[in-house]
Amino acid sequence: MTPPLPRTDAPARNGLREATCAVHQRLESSLRLAAPDLTRNEYLRTLRCFFSTYSALESELEKHAPVLRSVGIDWQERRKLPLLQRDLEALGQADVHGALLKSRAELPRLETLPQAMGCLYVLEGATLGGQLISANLRRVLGIGPESGGAFFASYGGAVQTQWQRFCVALEKSLLDLDGRQEAAVSAIATFELFNSCV
């Protein structure tokens, strides 16, 4: 799906939100992580899906660590795969590597900084919703950050600060129409990747 042409007279974040609105809503309606009747099996299935997806995406994003640093993003502190692995192990799913994506053909193209930032827009945005999900995991399943819910509690009390820092880097990285278009295509493809496995 080709997103509408982006604008440069508004924040890049706004354009990404508009371009990804439909595919983002589809993912949210598929996930039941904030449901009052969420089951442990549903949660485990989602963690396995996320583990396979983050494993593939973070492997590609790792290649951009130096250029991400140049726009103010410390890649190492933003990696989520170790949290997902810890959660799966805490919940008795030690053989997490069996869940890896079978093909990387479905991955978004992550060859340029704008493409990497489009992908990161999705991954970093997920931390905002993680606060609500984290509260629901504790309430419904009795799962906290130390017992299988570390991923959705990532950044702890620094969630808003980390999101604001990311948004500053996003604006620095997407200064022209071509870059914004690349980022939008990448963000949509990232959402679609998650939609394909939930």
ABEGO torsion letter per residue (X at the ends): XBBBBBBAABBAAAAAAAAAAAAAAAAAAABAAABAABBAAAAAAAAAAAAAAAAAAAAAAAAAAAAAAAAGBBAAAABAAAAAAAAAAAAGBABAAAABBABAAABBBBABAAAAAAAAAAAAAAAAAAAAAAAAAAAAAGBBAAAGAAAAABGEAAAAAAAAAAAAAAAAABABAAAAAAAAAAAAAAAAAAAAAX
